[in-house]
Amino acid sequence: MKFIVSNLSIIALTLGGLSANASQDYNFLQVHGIVKSEYSDIDQFGLTGFEVRANKRWQNVFGELRYRDLNDTEDGIKFEEDRWSASLGYIIPFSEIMHFDVRANYGNIEAELSNNNGHTGFDVDYYGGSGFVHYTVARNINLYAGLEVQTTKDAPNQKAYHLGANYAFGKLSLGTEYVKYSDSDALSLFLRYEKVSNMSL
């Protein structure tokens, strides 16, 4: 009986450690400065702007909201992009330095080209899923990578690849992220404010 209780205590302590590690990524407010974003079909535009993300965790479950606003002007033509998404995810601990998450996503992308003669563009909703792996390289350095699949009315199974890293100092983190979509990509720098959760898995 003592052997069983001892082993259960070890398991509980391990899960507690995993919970503390995983929680650092799921209760935060994050602001991105988009260094550059391009669409492959109209690569003369180098879009810049901002993105805001808010995450909230409830034990293993978390939610995320994102909003992005980008624009650029070339030769009298203005290109604007607005993008928002909402995600519901689940955290999967693996070890003290690694964990995974899976997410269901729904969002909207609106892009417009305009000048004095008129405007054209698209406004499309999408849904899909994504999965991420998070790896702690050192005490304050975290790397992550993810694969996202998006489906729209006219374009099923569009893929996006995510790569990122952040360095934490207290409740603040500095980081960078690169995202490659099927028809565009974006590089950004971000500042994150975290509220570490004490909830166990």
N, C-alpha and C positions, 0 to 999 in steps of 0.2 A: 504493500500500500504506500509506504514512504517513497519507494522507487517511482511509482506512478505519479504521486504528488510532486516529486522533484522534477520529473520530466515535464509535467504540465506547467510548472513554474518557469522552466527554461523556455518552453514554447511561448508562453505568455510574454516573457521578457523580450523574446525575439520579435514577436509580432508588434509589441510596443515600440521597438526600435524602428521597425519597418514603417509603422504608422507615422512616427515623427519625421522620418526622412521623406516619405511620400507627401505629407501635408505641406511641405515647403513649396510645392509647385501648384497648389490648388486653392489658396485663399489670397488673392492679390488684386491690385489695381495696377495696370501697366499702360504706359504711354509710349508709342513708337513714333520716331521721326523717320519717314520713308526717304532713304537716300536716293533711290532710283527704282522705278518700275517701268518696264517696257512691254508692249504687245508686239509679237513677232511680225504681224501683218503691217503694222504702222510704227516701225522702230525709230522713226525720226523724232518721236516724242519721248522724252525722259520724264515721266511723271514723278512729282514729289508731293509730299503732304504729311498727313498724320494718321495714326490708327490708335484707338483706345480699346483695351480689353479689361473685362471684369470677371473674376472667377470666384465661386463660392463652393465650399465643400461641406457635405453632410456624410460623415463616416467615409465609406468607400465611393459614394456617389458625389459628382460635382456638376455644376453648370457653368457655362461660359457664354458671355455676350461680347461681340466684336463690332466695331464700326470703323470704317476707313474712308477717307476723303482725299483724293489726289487730283492734280491738274497740271497742265503744261500748255504753253502757247508757242507755236512756230508759224512764221510767215502769215500772221493774221488769223490763223486757225487755232481755236482753243479746244483742247481735249480734256474732258472731265470724267472721273470715275468715282462713284459712290458704291460702297459694298458693306453689307451687314450680315451677321450670321448669329445663330443661337445653337448651342451644343449641350447635350446631356451625355455625361460620360461615367465610366466606372474604372476605379483604380485597381490594378493587380500587382501586389507586392511580389518581388522575387528574391531580393537579398537586401542587405543594408546599404548597398551602393547602386542597386538597380531596381527599377519598377517600370511597369507598363500601364497604359490606359487605352481604352477604346471609347469612341464617341459616335453618337448619331447627330448629324448636322442638318440644319435647314437655314437657307439664306437667300439673299438677293444681290444681283450685280446690275448696276445701271451705268452705262457709258454713253457719252455724247460728244460728237464733233460739231463745232459751230463756228460761223463767221457772220459777217454782215448780210450775207445772202440767204442764210437759213441754217438748219441743223439736221443731223441724222445720228442714229445710234441704236442702242438696244436696251431693253429692260427685262431681265430674266430671273425667275426664281430657280433655286436648285435645292436638292436634298442629297444625302449620301452618308458615308461613314468614314472614319479615320482611326488609325492606330499609331501610338507613339511609344518609343522606348526612351527612358531617362536614365542617365548614368552619371554618378558622382565621381569625378576624376580626383578631386582633392576636397578638403573640408568645405571650401567655399566656391568650388567650381563645378558646374553642372552642364553636361552636354545632352542634347536630345535630337532625335530624328523621327520622322513620321511619314506615313503614306496616307493620302486622302483620295477618296473616289467621289466624284460629283456627277449627278444626273440632272439634266435639264430636259425640257420638252423636245428639243431638237438635237441634243448631243448627249447620249448616254455614255457612262463610263469614262468621263474625263478625269484624269489623274493629276494630283499635285504632290510634290515632294518637299518636305520641310527639314531644314537643318538649323540648329541653333545652339548657343552657348551663353551662359550668364555667370557673373561673378558676384557673390553676395557679401555685403558688409553690413551686419546688423539686419534691420528690416528692409533695407534697400538693396537692389541688385542692378547692375549694369549688364547689358547683353546685346547680342546681335543675332539676326535671323535672316535666312535666305529661303525663299519659297519659289519653286518652279512649277507653274501651272502648264496645262497643255498648250496655251496660246500666249502666255505672258510669264514674267518673273518679277520678283521684288526683293530688294535688299534693304534692311532696316536696322536701326539702332534703337534700343529701348531702355527705359527706366522703370523698375518695378518696385512697388511697395507691398510687402507681404505681411500678413497677419497669420502667424503660425498657429495651427489648431492643436489642441491637446486631446482630441478625440482618438480613441483606439479603433482598430479595424474590427 
